[in-house]
C-alpha cells in the first residue's frame, strides 16, 4: 500500500473517529424535564376541563372544546394475545394499552411496555374519534369528549369479539361506534349515525391522537427519528417534536398546526424508538392530515378529518377507519402494507441509505428465521456482504500484493528523484503502467465499507427484533452494549461494577470491545508499520482507540465489526499469498514489540 492509499484510508478512519468522539464527548441534550409544579398544574387543567379553541366549522377542523377528563369513567377490557388494556366509556377513548411480550427491562418480573395512558396519568397518550357538526345540528348535539357512552352487548374487546358503543342525543340522532381488533396491533373503528330527526344533517368524521408532552424515553439521537410520521399520497413526512412546536401559527385556532390535504391514500401518527401509533383512514379515501401543538398545555396532536357526509331524514351512515397501536415489528407492518396500508413499512426509520438498510434487514430477518438467533444471523449477514464484495476485495488485495513486490523499485525511484517530486510522480506512474498496477484499487472496498457500516448500524439501532435478543452466554440484548466489565474482571471478582457516568463508562470495557481491538490490531499486522513516524503512531493507537469508542455501541454492531475484521484478515492473507507475497504477521508483531523496547531504552 503506497502513501496515497494509506493517507486515504487514514482520512476515512479518522473522519469516522471524529464523529464517534464528538457524540461521546458532546452527546445530544437530555429532553428537558418540566418542573413538578408545572406538571401538576397541567394535570389539574386536564381534570378541571380547561378550554381549548372551539371547532372551526368553516374548515371542519378538530379542536375539542375541553381537554378530556377521566374521572370515575366506566371501562371496557381489551384482551388479546398481544395487547392488554381498557377503553374509557367517557368519550369512548382508547387510552390504556400495554404490549404483552415486551418488557420494560430484562428481568423476569419486569412490567410490560405501556403504550397508551389515560388523561389522569402523567404522559397521557390516547386515541379518540368523533364527529364535527357542519349543518342541521349543533356542536352540543354530537358526542363530545365528556359524552358517556353505553355498551350494547359484549363488554370485553378481543380479537374475535368487537364491542359496540351507543349514544343518543335526545333530538333524533343516535351515534354508534363499533371497535374491533385483530390478532396483532390493528384496531378497526366503525362510526355510525342514525338520523331520526326532522331535517337533513351534515357531519364530518375525525380521528385524533393526543400526546401530553414528549415521551419519557425520548432518545433524541441524530440517527433515529422520533415524533410525527405521516404518509400523504406516497410522500413520507417526518417531523420531530421540536418541529411540531415550530409549525406555522394559526390565529383562527390559537395553536401551531400544519395541514396536508391527502387526495387518496395516507396515514399519520407518532413513532417512538420501537413503538408506534397511527390513524389509518380507509384505503382510497381523501382526508385532511393535521399535526398540531398546543403550547399552553404542552400537547402534541395528530388528526385525520374525513370528507363531510350528508344524512337525510330516516337514513343512516357508517364510516370505517383503522388505528394502529403497537410494536414496529417488521413482519407485521409489512403484512398491513400488503393489505392496503400504502407505505406503512416506511414508518420504520430506514435512513438515508434506505436502499441498503431495507434489503439488509430483509436478509437479516430471513437468516434469523432459519438460524433462530440474531447474533449468528449478523455474522451470517457479514459473510454474505463480504462474499458480495469479494471481487472488489480480490482486485484490491492483488494490487496490494503487487505494490509490495514493487517496493524495492519504489525505493530506488525515491533515491534517484531526491527532492524532485514531479520526477518521482512521473517515475511511479510509468512503473504502475509497466507492471499494470492500479494504486487506487485498494481504496474502493474501504470506501464501500463506510455506507455499509452505517447502514448496518442503522438496522441494528432501529430494529425491534434486536431488542432484548440474546446471542451467547452473557450477551442477553444485542441492541445494548456488552454488559461485561473489565472493572470486575468480567465477573471473576465477586462484585458488580460500579455505576459510572457516560464518559467514565468508556473505560468499563466488555469482552466484545476487547476482541474488536485485538481483531483490528491483527489486521494491521498483515503489513509492516508505515515508515512515517506520525502515521506509524496513529496506526498503532487506532485499534485501541476504536476499542474504547465502540465499547459503548450495541453488541450486535460490535459482533459485525469483529466478524468483518476476521473475514477481511483471512481474505487478505490468502489472496496475498496466492500472489507470491507472504505476509509476515508474526514478524511484524515482533518488530513492533522490539521497536517499543528500543524506544524505551533510547
PyMOL commands that set and color helices and strands:
alter all, ss='L'
color gray80, all
select helices_A, chain A and resi 3-25+36-48+139-141+241-245+330-338+344-347+354-371+374-388+390-405+407-417+421-435+441-462+464-466+486-491+504-507+511-524+533-552+555-578+585-601
alter helices_A, ss='H'
color red, helices_A
select strands_A, chain A and resi 75-79+83-88+93-103+112-116+125-135+150-151+156-157+163-168+173-181+186-195+201-212+227-232+235-239+249-250+255-262+266-271+275-281+287-294+299-311+316-327
alter strands_A, ss='S'
color yellow, strands_A
deselect
rebuild
show_as cartoon
